[in-house]
Every structure is written in C-alpha cells, then in structure tokens.
C-alpha cells in the first residue's frame, strides 16, 4: 500500500499539521514506531524548554 501524507492534531496546541510521506520514511529509517504527537513549533518549544532546564540545573 502506498504511503500518504497524514493530518495529525498537535496534543499541545490543537493545530493540525501534516506528517508527510518523507517524514514517515525518516521515522521508519530511524526505527521510530510512534507518529509525532506535536507540531514542529511545539516540538521546538519543548526542546528549548528542556535545554534551558538542564542548563539551569548545573
């Protein structure tokens, strides 16, 4: 079956985002089994918050 782009709703902001065929292939190559739950903006924001938290712990 041919892959297709998927529309997913971000669990943080509630906005829809597209999980492209290319992204799906990338996830498969990396061995990821779950689809993303957050849009790119929310993923980037979360990564930034994690980095800031870790740097404040030192």
C-alpha positions in Angstrom: 0.0 0.0 0.0 1.3 3.4 -1.0 2.0 5.8 1.9 0.1 9.1 2.0 0.6 12.3 4.0 -1.3 12.2 7.3 -3.1 15.1 9.1 -2.4 14.9 12.8 -3.7 17.2 15.6 -1.0 18.5 17.9 -1.6 17.4 21.5 -0.2 20.7 22.8 -1.7 23.5 20.7 -4.5 21.6 19.0 -3.4 22.8 15.5 -3.4 20.3 12.6 -0.1 19.5 10.9 0.9 17.3 8.1 3.1 14.2 8.7 4.5 13.9 5.2 5.4 10.7 3.4 9.1 11.8 3.6 8.8 12.3 7.3 7.2 8.9 7.7 10.1 7.3 5.8 12.6 9.1 8.0 10.9 7.8 11.1 11.0 4.3 9.8 14.7 4.6 8.9 15.4 5.7 12.5 13.4 2.9 13.9 10.7 5.2 15.5 7.4 3.3 15.9 5.2 6.1 17.0 3.9 9.0 15.0 4.7 12.5 16.2 2.2 14.0 18.7 3.3 17.6 18.4 3.7 20.0 15.5 7.2 21.3 14.7 6.7 24.6 16.6 5.6 22.7 19.8 8.4 20.2 19.4 11.0 23.0 19.1 9.5 24.9 22.0 9.6 21.7 24.2 13.3 21.0 23.2 14.2 24.6 24.1 12.5 24.3 27.4 14.3 21.1 28.2 17.7 22.6 27.2 17.0 25.6 29.4 16.0 23.4 32.4 19.1 21.2 32.0 21.5 24.3 31.8 19.9 25.7 34.9 20.5 22.5 36.9 24.3 22.8 36.6 
